[in-house]
Amino acid sequence: MKNIPLVRPNAILIIFISALFILGIDNQLLAQEYKIKTIVIDAGHGGKDGSTRGLYSTEKDVALKTALRLGKLIQDSLKDVKVIFTRQDDTFIPLYERIAIANNAKADLFISIHCNDMPVYGTRYISGYTRNKKGKKVPIYKTRYAKSTSTKGVETFVSGSGRVNEQDAAIKRENASIFLEDNYKENYDGFNPDDPESAIILSLMKNTFRTQSLKLAKLVQDEYIQVGRINRGVQEKSLAVLARAGMPAILTEIGFISNPDEEDYMNSEAGQKEITNCLLKAIEAYKVSVEI
């Protein structure tokens, strides 16, 4: 008996193409080249959401200046890429609207720019003495409020699974913008500021672009390290502004505005140039790595 092939070569091709349709893959997409065409740049905070400040500047102003500069740099360097800003002036934009701008534009990347800050802490001290009703000498206590001015460095966040005890000061501050919005419980699926477990709600809005987001975030941190910045790493956190992203999305903290040296750096021409060049190089490296 002759050895008869079970499947002819042409039949194999037909089966392969059919399998693509069964899996829901449009074979026309396979023929198209993937390119980074649209990048949305988000300047953090703005308008009434802008209380974080250093000695002489505010986070919202530094973030806006950096975002606008980065956008121009991208437009000058990557002619085939369209840049969209979530804001170009001192305007309050709700967090869910920021990511909606990117989703509606079918953006390929979303980059949110912020400045870090240290929380205020209270130190109790004796300011003097008095006597109680029994005539006994007792101390007078007062509290001196301050914040650390020595903490510095850069870190970049992606949307991820946060635990209740993971909600550190930076994440609480960034998510606090929610409470300035009307109907925030509706906009964020019942988020309740009085319930610490509500932070998990944001994690359940799953970001399907986790791997790509982590890749871009690492490239950003690598560029910061190259110019000598203190590396605070890449972290996955429950961030409302990234939760519903339909594309790779990151939030980068470009420095501590509570640190006088970093505040000066972020406001200086040299600092602005270095920060935005780092971000551009990371975008270019990511672009090369994913484009077909």
Buried (B, 14 or more C-beta within 10 A) or exposed (E): EEEEEEEEEEEEEEEEEEEEEEEEEEEEEEEEEEEBBBBBBBBBBBEEBBEBBBEEBBBBBBBBBBBBBBBEBBEEEBEEBBBBBBBEEBBBBBBBBBBBBBBEBEBBBBBBBBBBBBEEEEEEEEEEEEEEEEEEEEEEEEEEEEEBBEBBBBBBBBBBBBEEEBBEEBBEBBBBBBEBBEEBEEBBEEBEBEEEEBBBBBBEBEBEBBEBBBBBBBBBBBBBEEEEBBBBEBBBBBBBBBBBBBBBBBBBBBBBBBBBEBBBBBBEEEBBEBBBBBBBBBBBBBBEEBEE
